[in-house]
């Protein structure tokens, strides 16, 4: 003997309830991932700001240092330019990774 209409309604109701619970779970996970994304972006910005500040301080300190030869100043300035470039590349890569959505594999 088959299920009654009431039993089918009960199964439908249970399915809708389970589906709603899953939606709530997914939205909770999504919310957490958005918070992590925001924190990651903030830390990335802090890294860039701190690095720029540190390199600027080094440049000021070097300019004040009378013991360094012109050749040493040039080498150090080239190294600072290279460091800025490397830091910018890492910053851009990190920011792009954080911002880009990861599509699920099928």
N, C-alpha and C positions, 0 to 999 in steps of 0.2 A: 504494500500500500504506500502511496506517495505522501509527500508533505502537504499539510493544509495551507490555505492561503495565509493564515496567521503566522505559520512557521516561516513561510517565504518572506513575509513582511519583516519578521524578526531578523532573518539572515541579511536582508537588505539593509536594515537599520544598523546591524552590527558592522557590516562592510563600510557603510558611510561613517560610522564612529571611528573605526580603525583608520580609515583614510584621513579623517580630520586630525587624528592624533599624529599621523605621519607628517602631514602638512605642518603642524605645530613644531614637530621635531626639526624638520628641514628649515623652517624659518628661524628657529633658535640657532641652528648651526650656521646659517647664513649670517645672522646678526653677529655671532662670535667671529666669523671670518672677516666681516667688515671692520670690526673693532681691531682685529689683528692687522689688517691692511692699513688702517689709519695709524696705528702705533709704528708699523714698519716704515711708513712714509715719514713719520715724524723723526724717527731715529736716523733715517737716511739723510734728511735735511740737517739734522744736528751734526752728523758726520761731516757733511760738506762744509757747514759753517765753521766747525771746530778746525778742520784741516786748513781752510782759507785763513782763519785767524792765526793759526800757528805759523803758517808760511809767511804771512805778513810780518809777524813779530820777528821771525828769523831775518827777514830782509832788513828791517829797521836795526836789529842788533848788528848785522853785518856792515851796514852803512856807518855805524858808529865806531866799528873796530878799525883802528888805524894800523894795527899790526899785520893785517892781511894785504898781500900784494894785489896789484890790479889783475894779474893773471888768476889768482885765487878767487877774487871777487867774480870774475867772469865765469870760472868753472862752477862756483857755487850758484850763481844766478842761472846758469844753464840747467843745473840740477833741480833748482826750484821750479823752473818752467816745465821740466820733464815731470816733476812730481805733481804739479798742478794738472797737467794733461792726463796723467795716469789716474789721479783721484777723480777728475771729471768723467773719464771713461767708466770707472767703477760706479760712480754716482748715477750716471745715465743708464747703465746696465741694470743696476739695482732698482731704480725707479721704474724702468720699463717692465721688469719682471713683476714688480708689485702691482702695477697698474693693469697689466694685461690679464685678461681672464684666461684661465686654463680650461680648455674644452675637454670634456671627458672622452676617453678613447672608446671606440665602439667595438 
